Amino acid sequence: MRDRPAGPRLRIAWVEEWMSTLAAEILPGLADRHDVTYVTAGEELPAAPFVRVVRGRRRRHMNLAGFGLSRQVNRLYDDGLIDLAMVWASIGFGLRRVPFINLEGTSVYAEIELFASLVP
């Protein structure tokens, strides 16, 4: 396996309200291969070589930081600093024009017993 990607480095914003286990495991390798901006309202940071860290305001209730974090990511995209965002769950609901990949986890949904399905 190669140490470097064959193509150009992507400029990625990884967006989450606070540090996830997935971020701690994935971001060190991803940030070695691409230019990652970590956007969070949390205090903890994964051990990764980020090009920048953008902190939003942490709110008392879950997901309310998404408004501010989405604004930060919109600004990064408009300023030409990122190519796309990788967004944890619904935290990026306020993104505008920013290409994104939605990452889903089960821990929060399992905790609040939220489940959605489509039945024909």
GUZAKE-889981 format. One record per residue (C-alpha): residue in three letters; x, y, z negated. Coordinates in pm, whole numbers, always signed. Layout:
<recs>
   rest       c1       c2       c3
    ALA        X        Y        Z
...
</recs>
This chain:
<recs>
   rest       c1       c2       c3
    MET       +0       +0       +0
    ARG     +120     +349      +80
    ASP     +206     +609     -179
    ARG      +77     +890      +42
    PRO     -232     +914     +262
    ALA     -180     +888     +636
    GLY     -384    +1204     +698
    PRO     -378    +1553     +550
    ARG     -437    +1619     +183
    LEU     -799    +1698     +100
    ARG     -882    +1986     -132
    ILE    -1132    +1835     -376
    ALA    -1324    +1984     -668
    TRP    -1402    +1716     -929
    VAL    -1701    +1849    -1124
    GLU    -1829    +1717    -1456
    GLU    -1970    +1862    -1774
    TRP    -1707    +1690    -1988
    MET    -1436    +1437    -1918
    SER    -1564    +1096    -1817
    THR    -1393     +759    -1838
    LEU    -1405     +748    -1458
    ALA    -1215    +1077    -1437
    ALA     -950     +955    -1679
    GLU     -896     +643    -1471
    ILE     -931     +781    -1116
    LEU     -798    +1136    -1120
    PRO     -428    +1071    -1188
    GLY     -398     +872     -864
    LEU     -637    +1092     -666
    ALA     -451    +1409     -767
    ASP     -121    +1254     -652
    ARG     -267    +1206     -304
    HIS     -491    +1514     -273
    ASP     -520    +1868     -411
    VAL     -771    +1835     -694
    THR     -936    +2120     -880
    TYR    -1094    +2002    -1207
    VAL    -1415    +2192    -1289
    THR    -1556    +2129    -1636
    ALA    -1727    +2278    -1939
    GLY    -1542    +2035    -2165
    GLU    -1222    +2066    -2364
    GLU    -1048    +1742    -2264
    LEU     -848    +1706    -1945
    PRO     -746    +1387    -1766
    ALA     -369    +1338    -1737
    ALA     -345    +1444    -1372
    PRO     -146    +1701    -1171
    PHE     -435    +1937    -1086
    VAL     -380    +2238     -860
    ARG     -612    +2431    -1091
    VAL     -857    +2384    -1378
    VAL    -1177    +2588    -1381
    ARG    -1369    +2597    -1707
    GLY    -1735    +2679    -1736
    ARG    -1933    +2762    -2046
    ARG    -2044    +2461    -2248
    ARG    -2412    +2468    -2334
    ARG    -2592    +2321    -2630
    HIS    -2805    +2085    -2420
    MET    -2681    +1840    -2158
    ASN    -2682    +1946    -1790
    LEU    -2739    +2318    -1858
    ALA    -2373    +2386    -1781
    GLY    -2453    +2276    -1425
    PHE    -2575    +2622    -1327
    GLY    -2241    +2784    -1410
    LEU    -2031    +2494    -1281
    SER    -2219    +2499     -951
    ARG    -2155    +2874     -922
    GLN    -1783    +2813     -979
    VAL    -1771    +2542     -711
    ASN    -1968    +2757     -464
    ARG    -1710    +3032     -516
    LEU    -1417    +2790     -467
    TYR    -1572    +2674     -138
    ASP    -1655    +3025      -18
    ASP    -1297    +3133      -95
    GLY    -1163    +2842     +113
    LEU     -995    +2672     -185
    ILE    -1177    +2336     -155
    ASP    -1304    +2117     +127
    LEU    -1558    +1919      -75
    ALA    -1680    +1847     -426
    MET    -1711    +1520     -612
    VAL    -1995    +1579     -856
    TRP    -2080    +1371    -1160
    ALA    -2453    +1280    -1169
    SER    -2687    +1579    -1141
    ILE    -2443    +1841    -1270
    GLY    -2402    +1995     -921
    PHE    -2770    +2064     -856
    GLY    -2693    +2429     -776
    LEU    -2439    +2371     -499
    ARG    -2497    +2571     -180
    ARG    -2336    +2475     +153
    VAL    -2063    +2277      -26
    PRO    -2015    +1924     +112
    PHE    -2025    +1687     -185
    ILE    -2015    +1325     -295
    ASN    -2248    +1245     -583
    LEU    -2097    +1010     -842
    GLU    -2345     +821    -1056
    GLY    -2290     +651    -1387
    THR    -2516     +450    -1609
    SER    -2418     +542    -1962
    VAL    -2634     +854    -1998
    TYR    -2926     +708    -1806
    ALA    -2915     +391    -2015
    GLU    -2902     +597    -2332
    ILE    -3218     +792    -2247
    GLU    -3380     +488    -2082
    LEU    -3424     +667    -1750
    PHE    -3482     +446    -1448
    ALA    -3609     +526    -1101
    SER    -3704     +294     -820
    LEU    -3896     +301     -498
    VAL    -4148      +28     -439
    PRO    -4289      -12      -86
</recs>
